[in-house]
Amino acid sequence: MAKIKNKIKTDFETFAFDYDGLIPKLIPHYREQNQLMVDLIPRDRATSLRVLDLGTGTGILSYFIVKNFKNAEILALDLAKNMLEVAQKNLAEYSDRITFQQGDFAECALGMSYDIIISGLAIHHLENPQKQKLFASIFQVLKPGGIFLNRDIVLGATPALTQQYEQLWRDYISSNGEDSDRWFNNYLEQDIPASVEEQIQWLKEVGFVDVSCHWRYLNFAIFGGCKPNSTIKEPLSCF
Ligand SMILES: C[S@@+](CC[C@H](N)C(=O)[O-])C[C@H]1O[C@@H](n2cnc3c(N)ncnc32)[C@H](O)[C@@H]1O
């Protein structure tokens, strides 16, 4: 696992300065997903929000948050220093509302009391038990009523569907003039996606409510849940 983590870090350190130009050619409906991540946050645009962005990369989701929520403050966490360096440049205008932090979200302390936790194309790098552990940590560090939204690469509900989606995904990459063999091999080497169905189950198991897949296109999805306002269990029958 440490080997995969090192490869992920090295790849993103190398890839950082080309990421913004390349990623819409690799991820279908990338720009549409960015906007939808914000539209799915049912909060007044003027409200104060504490936000955690897991796997910030070059900062696209943090950008959509600070641009749309004038009083949002963000902790932007990423493994790769160069990705954060690009994020810092991209978000220079909003630097007073964003803290950039290098770290591994599977290992470091995430802080406390967030209204919103977002993640984009990052959690699929973890093994499934680590994903489950991270979902539990996310639940813990959200405020009651807080929201978790994840846009990620996922598996199909069956191996046959995964295969079908992956072929269509490769066609998308080729249609943009990119080398689909290169990117697909990269995916096979370092990505560990899980199906939406199982991740929704894991979110429910750690206590999230209003859990759903909000958007999906082939092997890409936006899903998440809400921490209940009260985590106190229903009264026992003696009351
Ligand atoms: C594909 S980029 C996504 C960037 C951005 N969130 C987006 O939606 O475009 C994935 C990012 O997650 C980061 N990442 C992967 N695993 C991580 C981990 N365990 N802890 C922190 N960051 C991680 C990578 O360094 C990379 O910058």
The ligand as an ORCA input file, in Angstrom:
! r2SCAN-3c Opt
* xyz 0 1
  C      -7.432     13.512     -9.518
  S      -6.886     14.693     -8.321
  C      -8.399     15.508     -7.928
  C      -8.244     16.979     -7.654
  C      -9.555     17.728     -7.423
  N     -10.146     17.347     -6.172
  C     -10.524     17.523     -8.544
  O     -11.668     17.167     -8.260
  O     -10.154     17.763     -9.694
  C      -6.671     13.682     -6.865
  C      -5.899     14.397     -5.790
  O      -6.037     13.639     -4.585
  C      -4.784     13.638     -3.927
  N      -4.736     12.457     -3.041
  C      -4.784     11.151     -3.393
  N      -4.726     10.374     -2.300
  C      -4.639     11.218     -1.229
  C      -4.535     11.023      0.178
  N      -4.509      9.788      0.713
  N      -4.471     12.106      0.999
  C      -4.490     13.365      0.451
  N      -4.591     13.607     -0.882
  C      -4.657     12.543     -1.703
  C      -3.751     13.618     -5.041
  O      -2.491     14.079     -4.614
  C      -4.421     14.520     -6.067
  O      -4.004     15.855     -5.940
*
